[in-house]
């Protein structure tokens, strides 16, 4: 989870992380620092 965008913060303070299918295994098995590099925040 990441901090919510300004537009969504009034609804909830966090947003789900969106991963590409090919990054699922890395997200599950990488160190926390490595996993955070996979986050894609919607624009």
Secondary structure by P-SEA (a helix, b strand, c coil): cccccccccccccbbbbbbccccccccccccaaaaaaaccccc
